[in-house]
């Protein structure tokens, strides 16, 4: 019986700092906004709108590339081809890579692709 009580005391003593940290984390969690995703989305929309208002194409391009990292544009099929069909949101399909060698290009300096409204 003495061994059992000694083990229980030992475990209880070891749990004291762990339980204290759990209480601290629960207090921090209670202070967080209820829906942080909504706040993050609002901040992203505000940043996008500020970039559009300031003509900051680099910030717009960075935001698009972060959101859709595999975004790829097919080369234009005709002069001034700004068609949406050129956009490959998930990159080039593996089976199509062989047939499209030399036809794929990344987003370039054109601002025409960044005329997207958010919100």
Backbone as JSON, one array per atom type, in Angstrom:
{
  "sequence": "XXXXXXXXXXXXXXXXXXXXXXXXXXXXXXXXXXXXXXXXXXXXXXXXXXXXXXXXXXXXXXXXXXXXXXXXXXXXXXXXXXXXXXXXXXXXXXXXXXXXXXXXXXXXXXXXXXXXXXX",
  "N": [[0.8, -1.18, 0.0], [1.98, 1.22, 0.7], [3.74, 1.67, -1.4], [1.98, 2.14, -3.53], [0.66, 4.51, -2.71], [2.87, 6.21, -2.66], [3.54, 6.25, -5.39], [1.25, 7.5, -6.46], [1.39, 10.03, -5.26], [3.76, 10.91, -6.39], [3.09, 11.05, -9.14], [1.04, 12.94, -8.98], [2.51, 15.19, -8.1], [4.16, 15.53, -10.32], [2.31, 16.28, -12.2], [1.48, 18.83, -11.51], [2.89, 21.2, -12.67], [2.17, 20.77, -15.33], [-0.64, 20.85, -15.34], [-0.94, 23.49, -14.5], [0.1, 24.87, -16.7], [-1.77, 24.12, -18.63], [-4.03, 25.46, -17.65], [-3.16, 28.12, -18.05], [-3.0, 28.18, -20.86], [-5.69, 27.71, -21.51], [-6.8, 30.07, -20.54], [-5.6, 31.94, -22.26], [-6.71, 31.06, -24.64], [-9.4, 31.67, -24.21], [-9.3, 34.44, -24.45], [-8.93, 34.91, -27.13], [-10.31, 36.02, -30.3], [-13.64, 35.02, -31.3], [-14.0, 33.99, -33.92], [-11.32, 33.7, -35.59], [-10.72, 33.38, -38.27], [-12.46, 34.97, -39.71], [-11.59, 37.54, -39.11], [-9.01, 37.41, -40.2], [-9.64, 37.09, -42.91], [-10.93, 39.52, -43.41], [-8.78, 41.26, -43.03], [-7.14, 40.45, -45.16], [-8.71, 41.14, -47.37], [-8.77, 43.9, -47.01], [-6.03, 44.5, -47.34], [-5.72, 43.72, -50.03], [-7.46, 45.52, -51.34], [-6.2, 47.93, -50.66], [-3.8, 47.58, -52.02], [-4.72, 47.55, -54.66], [-5.8, 50.13, -54.83], [-3.47, 51.63, -54.53], [-2.08, 50.89, -56.74], [-0.25, 48.84, -56.5], [1.19, 46.4, -57.85], [2.99, 44.34, -57.34], [2.44, 43.5, -54.69], [-0.16, 42.56, -55.07], [0.34, 40.45, -56.88], [1.95, 38.83, -55.27], [0.11, 38.12, -53.26], [-1.73, 36.65, -54.77], [-0.12, 34.53, -55.68], [0.54, 33.34, -53.23], [-1.93, 32.42, -52.43], [-2.74, 30.75, -54.53], [-0.55, 28.7, -55.26], [0.29, 27.06, -57.4], [-0.5, 28.25, -59.69], [-0.65, 28.72, -63.12], [-0.07, 30.03, -66.36], [-1.16, 29.44, -69.61], [0.46, 29.88, -72.74], [-0.47, 32.63, -74.88], [-2.96, 32.02, -77.36], [-3.55, 33.53, -79.48], [-3.02, 36.89, -80.67], [-3.14, 39.38, -78.13], [-4.52, 37.73, -76.31], [-6.38, 37.35, -73.67], [-7.9, 35.53, -72.41], [-9.8, 33.62, -70.03], [-9.48, 30.92, -70.18], [-6.84, 30.36, -70.36], [-5.84, 30.18, -67.83], [-4.52, 28.0, -65.5], [-5.34, 26.73, -62.69], [-4.39, 24.78, -60.91], [-1.87, 24.17, -61.75], [0.08, 22.57, -64.35], [-1.36, 19.69, -65.69], [0.02, 16.45, -65.12], [-0.05, 14.57, -67.22], [-0.34, 16.2, -69.38], [1.95, 17.66, -69.57], [4.04, 16.71, -71.23], [3.06, 17.09, -73.84], [2.81, 19.81, -73.89], [5.22, 21.03, -73.83], [7.29, 23.77, -73.69], [5.23, 25.57, -74.07], [4.15, 26.69, -71.83], [3.87, 29.35, -69.54], [4.75, 31.46, -66.77], [3.06, 33.73, -64.49], [3.38, 36.92, -65.74], [4.73, 40.29, -66.06], [2.41, 41.62, -66.68], [-0.42, 43.58, -65.87], [-2.98, 43.0, -66.4], [-4.06, 40.59, -65.59], [-4.55, 40.95, -62.99], [-6.79, 42.35, -62.42], [-8.85, 41.6, -60.66], [-11.69, 41.58, -58.63], [-12.22, 41.63, -55.13], [-14.32, 40.59, -52.55]],
  "CA": [[0.0, 0.0, 0.0], [2.88, 2.37, 0.76], [4.27, 1.88, -2.75], [0.91, 2.7, -4.34], [0.46, 5.91, -2.33], [4.07, 6.93, -3.09], [3.41, 6.44, -6.84], [0.2, 8.48, -6.7], [1.96, 11.33, -4.89], [4.78, 11.25, -7.39], [2.38, 11.44, -10.36], [0.37, 14.21, -8.68], [3.54, 16.24, -8.09], [4.63, 15.74, -11.69], [1.22, 16.88, -12.98], [1.22, 20.22, -11.08], [3.25, 22.2, -13.69], [1.43, 20.51, -16.57], [-2.0, 21.38, -15.14], [-0.83, 24.95, -14.45], [0.26, 25.34, -18.09], [-3.06, 23.93, -19.3], [-4.89, 26.58, -17.22], [-2.69, 29.32, -18.74], [-3.4, 28.07, -22.27], [-7.13, 27.89, -21.58], [-7.06, 31.49, -20.35], [-5.22, 32.6, -23.51], [-7.7, 30.67, -25.64], [-10.63, 32.42, -23.94], [-9.1, 35.82, -24.87], [-8.9, 35.0, -28.59], [-11.61, 36.3, -30.91], [-14.39, 33.79, -31.53], [-13.74, 33.47, -35.26], [-10.14, 34.39, -36.13], [-10.72, 33.3, -39.73], [-13.19, 36.12, -40.23], [-10.7, 38.69, -38.98], [-7.94, 37.24, -41.19], [-10.21, 37.35, -44.23], [-11.15, 40.96, -43.52], [-7.46, 41.88, -43.21], [-6.66, 40.14, -46.51], [-9.49, 41.97, -48.3], [-8.3, 45.29, -46.86], [-4.71, 44.59, -47.97], [-5.91, 43.66, -51.48], [-8.05, 46.79, -51.77], [-5.17, 48.96, -50.55], [-2.84, 47.36, -53.11], [-5.38, 47.99, -55.9], [-5.89, 51.59, -54.78], [-2.12, 52.2, -54.69], [-1.45, 50.37, -57.95], [0.86, 47.99, -56.06], [1.04, 45.13, -58.56], [3.81, 43.31, -56.69], [1.68, 42.96, -53.55], [-1.26, 41.77, -55.64], [0.9, 39.22, -57.43], [2.38, 38.01, -54.13], [-1.08, 37.57, -52.61], [-2.29, 35.62, -55.66], [0.79, 33.37, -55.68], [0.4, 32.66, -51.94], [-3.23, 31.77, -52.39], [-2.78, 29.71, -55.56], [0.87, 28.57, -55.56], [0.58, 26.35, -58.65], [-1.12, 29.0, -60.78], [0.16, 28.75, -64.34], [-0.78, 30.55, -67.53], [-0.78, 28.9, -70.9], [0.81, 30.98, -73.66], [-1.62, 33.09, -75.66], [-3.21, 31.3, -78.61], [-3.65, 34.57, -80.5], [-2.58, 38.18, -80.17], [-4.0, 39.96, -77.09], [-5.35, 36.66, -75.75], [-6.5, 37.49, -72.22], [-9.01, 34.65, -72.05], [-9.69, 32.89, -68.77], [-9.11, 29.53, -70.47], [-5.39, 30.22, -70.22], [-5.5, 30.01, -66.42], [-4.51, 26.65, -64.96], [-5.28, 27.02, -61.27], [-3.65, 23.74, -60.18], [-0.65, 23.85, -62.48], [-0.06, 21.77, -65.56], [-1.56, 18.28, -65.4], [1.21, 15.67, -65.44], [-0.19, 13.93, -68.52], [-0.29, 17.22, -70.43], [3.26, 18.33, -69.6], [4.84, 16.28, -72.37], [2.53, 17.7, -75.04], [2.82, 21.26, -73.79], [6.6, 21.49, -73.61], [7.62, 25.04, -74.35], [4.05, 26.41, -74.25], [3.67, 27.19, -70.55], [4.6, 30.47, -68.96], [4.27, 31.9, -65.46], [2.48, 35.07, -64.53], [4.39, 37.89, -66.12], [4.56, 41.62, -65.51], [1.14, 42.2, -67.09], [-1.36, 43.86, -64.78], [-4.32, 42.65, -66.86], [-4.55, 39.43, -64.86], [-4.76, 41.31, -61.6], [-7.98, 43.17, -62.31], [-9.85, 40.8, -59.99], [-12.24, 42.27, -57.46], [-12.39, 40.76, -53.98], [-15.27, 41.1, -51.57]],
  "C": [[0.86, 1.26, 0.0], [3.42, 2.7, -0.62], [3.22, 2.54, -3.64], [0.73, 4.18, -4.0], [1.66, 6.76, -2.74], [4.0, 7.22, -4.59], [2.38, 7.5, -7.18], [0.7, 9.88, -6.37], [2.95, 11.81, -5.94], [4.12, 11.74, -8.68], [1.68, 12.79, -10.14], [1.35, 15.38, -8.7], [4.04, 16.55, -9.5], [3.57, 16.47, -12.53], [0.98, 18.35, -12.64], [1.65, 21.23, -12.15], [2.49, 22.01, -15.0], [0.02, 21.09, -16.46], [-1.99, 22.91, -15.08], [-0.71, 25.52, -15.87], [-1.04, 25.19, -18.87], [-4.01, 25.06, -18.92], [-4.48, 27.88, -17.92], [-3.15, 29.32, -20.2], [-4.9, 28.26, -22.44], [-7.52, 29.36, -21.39], [-6.71, 32.27, -21.61], [-6.24, 32.29, -24.6], [-9.0, 31.44, -25.45], [-10.52, 33.87, -24.4], [-9.08, 36.0, -26.38], [-10.27, 35.35, -29.14], [-12.3, 34.98, -31.26], [-14.08, 33.18, -32.89], [-12.53, 34.19, -35.87], [-10.08, 34.36, -37.65], [-11.41, 34.49, -40.36], [-12.33, 37.38, -40.18], [-9.57, 38.62, -40.0], [-8.45, 37.54, -42.59], [-10.44, 38.85, -44.43], [-9.82, 41.7, -43.73], [-6.93, 41.65, -44.62], [-7.4, 40.99, -47.54], [-9.01, 43.42, -48.23], [-6.93, 45.48, -47.51], [-4.83, 44.58, -49.49], [-6.45, 44.99, -52.0], [-7.05, 47.94, -51.69], [-4.16, 48.83, -51.68], [-3.44, 47.82, -54.44], [-5.42, 49.51, -55.94], [-4.54, 52.26, -55.03], [-1.44, 51.75, -55.97], [-0.25, 49.47, -57.66], [0.7, 46.57, -56.64], [1.85, 44.02, -57.89], [3.1, 42.68, -55.5], [0.53, 42.11, -54.04], [-0.75, 40.43, -56.14], [1.33, 38.27, -56.31], [1.19, 37.37, -53.44], [-1.7, 36.45, -53.46], [-1.42, 34.37, -55.61], [0.75, 32.62, -54.35], [-0.88, 31.85, -51.88], [-3.3, 30.59, -53.35], [-1.35, 29.47, -56.04], [1.19, 27.88, -56.88], [-0.02, 27.04, -59.87], [-0.16, 29.09, -61.96], [-0.69, 29.31, -65.46], [-0.25, 29.86, -68.77], [-0.43, 30.09, -71.8], [-0.41, 31.38, -74.47], [-1.74, 32.31, -76.97], [-3.31, 32.27, -79.79], [-3.17, 35.88, -79.88], [-3.61, 38.77, -79.21], [-4.98, 38.94, -76.52], [-5.33, 36.78, -74.22], [-7.63, 36.59, -71.69], [-8.74, 33.89, -70.76], [-9.29, 31.44, -68.98], [-7.61, 29.29, -70.33], [-4.98, 29.92, -68.78], [-5.61, 28.54, -66.03], [-4.26, 26.79, -63.46], [-4.41, 26.03, -60.49], [-2.38, 23.32, -60.91], [-0.96, 23.01, -63.7], [-0.31, 20.32, -65.16], [-0.37, 17.46, -65.88], [1.12, 15.06, -66.83], [-0.08, 14.93, -69.67], [1.08, 17.86, -70.55], [4.06, 17.97, -70.83], [4.36, 16.97, -73.65], [2.6, 19.21, -75.04], [4.22, 21.82, -73.6], [6.83, 22.77, -74.38], [6.43, 25.97, -74.5], [3.6, 27.07, -72.96], [4.52, 28.37, -70.09], [3.98, 30.84, -67.62], [3.64, 33.27, -65.59], [3.59, 36.07, -64.78], [4.09, 39.25, -65.54], [3.23, 42.27, -65.87], [0.23, 42.43, -65.9], [-2.78, 43.45, -65.18], [-4.91, 41.48, -66.08], [-4.89, 39.77, -63.43], [-5.96, 42.22, -61.42], [-9.14, 42.41, -61.68], [-10.38, 41.56, -58.8], [-12.48, 41.24, -56.37], [-13.41, 41.4, -53.07], [-16.55, 41.35, -52.21]]
}
